Amino acid sequence: MALRNPKLFGLEVNNLFADIRDKDASLNVLNLPPKDLDIIRESSVTVSQTDFVTVSGLDVPLYKTIDRLWRDSLQYENILNVSSGFDKLLRGNLTVNGRITANAIRFKFVNGSGPSSTIKFGDVSTSRVSSWSSTDSPVLDTSPISYGSRVGIRTGGQLQFAGGIGGIKLKTSYTPELKEFAAELPTSKIECNIGGQTVSLFAMKGIPLVFRGFFRNLNATIRRVNIGSIRPSWRIEEVRDSSKRTDYANRNSSSISYRGTVGAERFLKYYYNPNNITSIVIRGSGITNLPESVLPNLTTLQLDRNQLLEFPNLVKLTPQLSTLNLEDNPFFLTENSDEEKLNQNIANKIPSSVTSIKLGRCFNGSIEQNIFNGNDFPNLISFDLDRRSYGNQDVIFTLDNNQNPAQLPNVGDTVTFYSVSRQKFSSFGVTGAGTSQRNCQDLSELKTLNLYGNNGLSDSAFSITSSSIETINIGATRLPIPDLRNKTDLTNFTYTNNRLTGIGASIIANDGSNDFKLKGCVSLKTFRAYSTYLNGKLPKIENELLDYLDLRYSRIEGQDGSDCISADTFQFIPKVRYILIDSRYWGVTTPLNPNVFAFNTKLYYIWFRTYSKTTGNFPSISTCPELRYIYAASNAFSGSLPNFASNPFIYYVNVQGNIFTGSIPAFTDKTNLRYLFLANNNFTSLGKFTNLTRLQYFYAYNNNITGTIPDYSGCPKLQRLYLYNNDLSLYSSGSFATLTSIRAILLQNNNLNSFEINNIIKDLFDNYESFNRSGVVVNLTSNASPSGEEVIDKLIFLKDIAGWSITTD
């Protein structure tokens, strides 16, 4: 007899029941105590597996459900991603539950039997246009599939027609479509001899121009030469359901902006004579297929951040192309193994007319050297293989079996813009004879060089030949700072995150002159060496147009003599706005010359930190009316703090960790001041702030301040007031009552008596009454305790009802 349980227990498991090794625990989770099962075990009734399924309430084996099935599915997904898909040939067997969408499916099959059997390839058409297996012999997995019944007639050839019922007929495999838009005009004229008569046939070739992709939103720009008053039309049409379409008919604009409700595979159709199209820009729209039409006058093609797999034959399709941008397309996923890398096969598909090439994030591995030589690309000006910080394809140029170490590609001497950033090149190519094969160092007219992020790139003899160089970025490499003296066009130099150490990273020319390596660069505006091993004594900077000098987190050293930076160091850079210096290797313990900033009237930001090395008074900033930021923490400045009387726009001041003494000035009318960080000094008194309408943060903890906490009603935006670890003994009644923006007041470890603490709590209560809010933090510990029933009641209210965090002794 079969066992039946009238009560069906549900599965009560929090996670991974199938992985529980303790059988008793497993049964308890199912509400099947082992003791109850003992009764079954001792019975004489025959019990089957089905009975236990009934008792447990499960109708399928547990390993096919919940977490385990989900985790197993993820494994299969990963396997499929690397073994098959729309971008590669399926290998192995696959059972499909559902349907596969494709123009055609290629598969392997065994031809024949026994020892003489062979593996061949077959194709199944799934499109409404017929397709045939390749005409290649033998057929390989990379052989093309032929689609449709298009016929091309060579000059002098013949087009013959088969007879049938009703006589000779001309037929196509395409279903004729009605003309819908004004731009659907004949593009070609064919003369045929039909029945002994010469007949002219007008054909519309390449209209519409059809792109295919998977997208929800799309922005597209196609420029053209107008045909009289005829204007182009656009159509967005779903691949699976042509009735779901959006038309943009007879538009004057060259652009459309489509916004769908869901992502779907769609056609983008453009109706205009392809001979008149001059520019196509469709970015980040999941385009997978390009039209096969020839665009004889197209000069700009920008299809970056799409999903193209096969590199198009642009020599055939766009013979006059000038600007080419196909970056961030997964060409490395092509089924053609000869085009998985950037090699001669790819270069052969790019017309020699191009002046600009962008092909970053498209290929893996090394680049075949000299494929972009000046003979094949005599017009090339801009060469861009950047792997930008954003993008879909996580691919990178690096060493491989073909090239170790990986070499930066050579180009022709016509190139003026060379940018190959965030790759893994580690060496330069060898410049060949003549001007057609040059590495980027030797380009005579180079204006921009960007090699940022090639972390292993090194060359102790690195130099720049071009006298026209304007921008250099060798950050995050291991290249030395080259001698760039008298490069009069040089505007921007970036060395940020460079990892080279030693003499090559010196800022000083290695010829005994002690010159700045960029001396005489009269156009220089920026010098960036943030987070580097840049070293050497700080030189005199004489680049008159310099705007930005960044030596933070470097190994720059202070100057010898009585001043660590002399008065004339920055004298000849009157337009500089940023002077940023931060070094643990400063070396000397002398002061700054008091007039070091006297000639820098445009100064906007000072960052100066030498980790307790620089002594003396803070230099004068009275000639810097545009100054907004001062970061001078962790030095050894002493004396009085400047009052910023000549700096009306001062916004941020941080001089924490120095040994300033005396009084914190009674700042008045500094309406732009928002951050004032004065902690960890030796200040002894605190002035009243007046009309500091934007001050939000004031830190003066860990000082020696005595006397009274002043009235802060002149700082209505104050959010954080940190005055702990001082010797304050008095409080100005009403000071905190109107600070309705305050979030934290830290006064612990001062010398406030109960009377002052009571007044503070009363003012805080009034503050809450005027603007109810929670979350304010107040620390009054290591002072006297509050007293009196009224004050205690208000304190309890603020803590328990208002939700303030107030700690007292």
C-alpha positions, 0 to 999 in steps of 0.5 A, a space after each residue: 500500500 502506498 503511504 499518504 500524508 494528509 498534510 503537505 509540508 511546504 519547502 521551508 529553506 532559506 538557502 541552498 537546501 541541497 547543499 546541507 550535509 546534516 541529514 537530520 537538519 535537512 529533514 527538520 527544515 522540511 518539517 519532517 522530524 527524524 523521530 516521525 520518520 522512525 515510525 515509518 522506518 519501523 513499519 511493515 509498509 513498503 515505502 517508495 521514493 514517490 511517497 517521500 516526494 508526496 510527504 515533502 510537497 515537492 513535485 520535482 527533484 530538488 537539484 532542478 530547482 531554486 539556487 542550484 539550478 540558478 547557479 548551474 545556469 550561470 555556468 552554462 551561460 559562461 560556457 556558451 559565451 566562449 563557445 558559440 553565439 551570434 559572433 562565432 561558429 557554434 562548435 559541439 551539439 546544442 539542443 535549442 528550446 525555443 528559436 534561433 534568430 539569424 539571417 543564416 545558420 552555418 553548421 558542420 556535418 559529416 559527409 560520407 561514412 567510414 574512413 573516407 568521411 569528411 567534415 563539411 559546412 552547410 548553411 540554412 537560410 532563415 531570411 526571406 531572401 534566399 541564401 546559398 552556401 559559399 562558392 569557395 572550394 573547399 568551403 571553410 568555416 570562414 567562407 562567406 555566404 551568398 545572399 539573394 538573387 542580385 545580378 551584376 552586369 559587367 560592361 559588354 556583358 549580356 543579361 538573358 531572360 528565361 521564357 515562360 507562359 506569356 513570353 519573356 519576363 524580367 523578374 527579381 526575388 524581391 517583392 516590389 514596394 510602393 514609393 513612399 518618399 520624395 527621395 526615392 528617385 532613380 540612381 542608375 540607367 541600364 540599357 537592355 536589348 529586349 526582343 530586338 529593341 533597346 530599352 532603358 531601365 531606370 534603377 534605384 540603387 542604394 535607396 534606402 541605405 539600411 543599417 541594422 542594430 539593437 537599440 532603444 535610443 538612437 542619434 544619427 546625423 547624415 549630411 548630404 548634397 541636396 538634390 534641388 528641393 528634395 529632402 531625405 526621409 528616415 525610417 526606424 523599423 523593427 526587424 521582427 515586425 515591420 508595422 512597428 515603425 517611426 518615419 521622419 519624412 522629408 526633413 530639412 535637418 541632417 539629424 534625427 533623435 529616436 527614443 523607443 520604449 524598449 530595446 529591440 533589433 531595428 533597421 535604420 533606413 535612410 532615403 536619399 541618393 547615396 552618391 550625394 551622401 558626404 558624412 555619416 555619424 551614428 554613435 553608440 547605437 548597437 549597429 551590427 550591420 552596414 549597408 553594402 551600397 557604394 558611397 562614392 563621395 562620403 568623406 566622414 564615417 563615424 560609427 564608434 561604440 557600436 557592435 560591428 564584427 566584420 571590418 568593412 571594405 572601405 576601399 570599395 564602399 567609401 573610396 574618398 573617405 577622409 575621417 574614419 572613426 570605428 573605435 570601440 567595435 568588437 572586430 576582434 570577434 570576427 569569424 575571419 581569423 585573419 582579421 582578428 588583429 590590426 594587421 595588413 588585412 585590415 589596413 588593406 580595407 582602408 582607403 589611402 585617402 584617409 586623413 584621420 583614423 580612430 581604431 581604439 578598443 577594436 582589436 587585441 594583441 600586437 599591431 603588425 608593424 608599418 601597416 600605416 606607412 606613408 606610402 600607403 597612407 600619404 594623407 594621414 594626419 591624425 592617428 588615434 588608437 586610444 583605449 579611452 576610460 569609457 567604452 564597451 570593448 575591454 580589449 587592449 593592444 599588448 605583446 603576443 606570439 607575433 611581437 614581444 615586446 609590443 611595439 608602438 606602430 610606425 606611421 608616415 611623416 605626415 602625421 601630426 596627431 599621434 595618440 595611443 593611450 591606455 594600452 600595453 605597448 612597451 617599446 617603440 618601432 624602428 624608424 625606417 629609411 626615408 619618411 614613410 616608416 617613422 616611430 612617433 619620436 621621429 615625426 618631424 611635424 608632430 604637434 600632439 603626442 599622447 602615450 598616457 597609460 602604457 605602463 611598461 613603455 620605456 626608452 632611456 633615450 626618449 626624445 622629441 624631434 619635432 620643433 612644432 610639438 604642442 602637447 605631450 602626455 607621457 604620464 603613467 609610462 616609464 619614459 624620462 622627461 625629455 630635454 624640451 628646451 626651446 620648443 617654442 610651440 609647446 603648450 601642455 606637458 603631462 607627466 602625471 603618474 609616471 613611474 620612472 625613477 632616477 636621473 631620467 625623472 629629473 626636472 633639471 637638464 643633465 648638462 650641468 646648466 641646472 636649467 629647467 628641462 622646459 626652459 625657453 618653451 615660451 608658449 607653455 601653459 601647463 606642466 603636470 607631474 602629479 604623483 611621480 618620481 620627478 626629482 631635482 632642485 626646484 628650478 627657476 620657472 621662466 615660462 611667461 604664459 604658464 598657467 598651471 604648475 603641478 608638482 604634488 606628490 613628487 620628489 621635488 626638492 627645495 633650493 639651497 640657500 637661505 630660502 627654500 624658494 627664492 623670490 625670483 623662482 616664480 617672478 617670470 610667470 605672472 599669469 600663473 593661476 595654480 602653484 601646487 607643490 607637495 613633496 616628502 623629499 623637500 630636504 631643506 628646513 628653510 623658509 619661503 622667501 616672503 615675496 615668493 608670490 609677489 609677482 603672481 597677481 593672477 594666482 588662484 590656488 596655492 598648494 604647498 606641503 613639505 611635511 614639517 620641513 618649511 619654517 618661518 612666516 607664511 609669505 605675503 599674499 597681498 598682491 594676489 587679489 584673485 586667490 581662492 584656495 590655500 592648502 598649506 597643511 603639514 608644514 612648520 609655518 609659524 607667526 601670525 595667520 594672514 587676515 586675507 584683507 587683500 583676498 576678497 574671493 578667498 574660499 578655502 583655507 587649510 593650514 592645519 598641522 603648522 605652529 601658527 601662534 597668536 590670535 585667529 583673526 576676527 575675519 570680517 566680510 569674507 562673504 566667499 569663505 566657506 572652509 576654514 581649517 586651522 586645527 593642530 596649531 598653537 593659536 591662543 585666542 579667537 576673534 569674532 567672525 562678522 558677515 561670513 555669510 557662506 562659512 560652513 566648516 570651521 575647525 580650530 581643535 587641538 590649539 591653545 585657545 583660551 577665553 570666550 567662544 565668540 558669537 557665531 550669529 554672523 555665520 548663518 550657514 555654519 554646519 560644523 564647528 570643531 573647537 575641542 581640545 582647547 582651554 575655552 572657559 566662557 560662552 557668548 550667550 545666543 551664539 548658537 541659537 540662530 545656527 539653523 544649518 548646524 550639523 555638529 558642534 564639538 567642544 569636548 575637553 575645554 574648561 566650560 563650567 556648568 553655567 556656560 554649559 547650561 547656556 549652551 543647552 538653552 541656546 540649542 533648544 531655542 535653535 531646535 524650536 526655530 528650525 525643527 530637525 534631527 541628526 545634530 551632533 553635540 559633544 560637551 564632554 570633559 567640561 562641567 555637567 549641566 544642572 537645573 531641572 529646566 536645563 535637564 528637561 531641555 537636554 532630555 527633549 533634544 536627545 529623546 524627542 528631537 533626535 539630537 546626539 548630545 553627550 555631556 559629563 
